[in-house]
């Protein structure tokens, strides 16, 4: 049925509309705990999301981290479908972390993002984390 003299093309218009509605802004969160083991480990990964999404930040609880420890936090982004994750930021935290709740800002993305932690010095510890994002 034509609307305003324009007929929708089911083969192209409907999938385009669905892509927009699938990526509609919704605030959501996810979280958990990661226990370091001396290797680079994923804290959070959104692998090939269904549409454009807007991660806001990752919060990492470092209250168990001591003055004799060092962690490295890395953020990676995939910038094309099926592409590799490419490092964007690398941050090293040595000694007591004050304030103890780190907030790592994240950026909008279409093809995937991951945040990792690597304990390079000191005792392995459990770190609670949370990610807030709009989907």
C-alpha positions in Angstrom: 0.0 0.0 0.0 1.4 3.4 -1.0 1.7 6.0 1.7 1.9 9.6 0.4 2.5 8.2 -3.0 5.6 6.2 -1.9 5.5 2.5 -1.9 7.7 0.8 0.7 10.1 -1.8 -0.7 9.8 -4.8 1.5 13.2 -6.2 0.5 15.1 -3.1 1.6 12.9 -0.8 3.7 11.7 -3.4 6.3 15.3 -4.7 7.1 16.5 -1.0 7.4 13.6 -0.1 9.8 14.3 -3.3 11.8 18.0 -2.4 12.1 17.0 1.0 13.6 14.5 -0.4 16.0 16.8 -3.2 17.1 19.4 -0.6 18.1 16.9 1.8 19.8 18.2 3.5 22.9 17.7 1.4 26.0 19.7 1.7 29.2 21.0 -1.6 30.5 23.8 -3.0 32.6 25.8 -6.1 33.1 28.5 -7.0 35.7 30.3 -9.7 37.5 33.6 -10.6 39.1 36.9 -11.4 37.5 39.8 -13.0 39.5 43.2 -12.2 38.1 45.6 -15.0 37.2 48.6 -13.2 35.8 47.4 -13.3 32.2 45.4 -10.8 30.2 41.7 -11.7 30.9 38.5 -10.3 29.5 36.5 -8.3 32.0 33.8 -7.3 29.5 33.2 -8.2 25.9 30.4 -7.3 23.5 31.2 -9.4 20.5 29.4 -8.4 17.3 26.4 -6.6 18.8 23.1 -6.6 16.9 23.3 -2.9 16.2 25.0 0.3 17.1 25.3 0.5 20.8 26.6 3.1 23.3 28.6 1.7 26.2 28.9 4.4 28.8 31.5 3.2 31.2 33.0 0.3 33.0 33.3 0.6 36.8 36.0 -1.6 38.5 36.1 -2.1 42.3 39.8 -2.0 43.4 39.2 -2.0 47.2 41.1 -5.3 47.5 44.1 -4.0 45.5 47.1 -3.3 47.7 50.2 -1.0 47.5 52.4 -3.9 46.3 50.2 -4.7 43.2 50.0 -3.5 39.6 47.2 -4.0 37.0 46.9 -3.0 33.4 43.5 -2.2 32.0 43.1 -2.3 28.2 40.2 -1.3 25.9 39.8 -2.8 22.4 37.4 -1.9 19.6 36.5 -3.8 16.4 35.9 -1.2 13.7 34.6 -3.5 10.9 32.5 -6.6 10.6 34.6 -9.7 11.3 37.7 -7.5 12.0 40.2 -7.9 14.8 40.1 -6.1 18.1 42.4 -3.2 18.1 43.8 -1.7 21.3 42.8 1.9 21.9 43.8 2.6 25.5 46.2 1.0 27.9 46.2 2.2 31.5 48.6 1.0 34.3 47.6 1.2 38.0 50.4 0.6 40.4 50.1 0.8 44.2 47.0 1.8 46.2 44.3 3.0 43.8 42.5 6.1 45.2 39.6 6.4 44.8 39.1 2.6 44.8 36.4 2.6 42.2 37.8 3.1 38.7 35.6 4.5 36.0 36.8 3.6 32.5 34.9 5.7 29.9 33.8 3.7 26.8 32.8 4.9 23.3 29.9 4.1 20.9 30.6 1.1 18.8 29.0 -1.0 16.0 31.2 -4.1 15.7 32.5 -5.0 19.2 34.4 -3.9 22.2 36.3 -5.6 25.0 37.9 -4.5 28.2 40.7 -6.6 29.8 42.7 -6.7 33.0 46.2 -8.1 33.6 47.7 -8.4 37.0 51.5 -8.0 36.4 52.7 -7.5 40.0 51.4 -8.9 43.3 48.8 -11.3 44.5 45.9 -12.3 42.3 42.6 -10.8 43.5 38.9 -10.7 42.7 37.7 -7.5 41.1 33.9 -6.7 40.8 32.9 -4.8 37.8 29.8 -3.3 36.1 29.2 -1.9 32.6 26.4 0.6 31.9 25.4 1.1 28.3 22.6 2.2 25.9 21.6 -0.4 23.3 
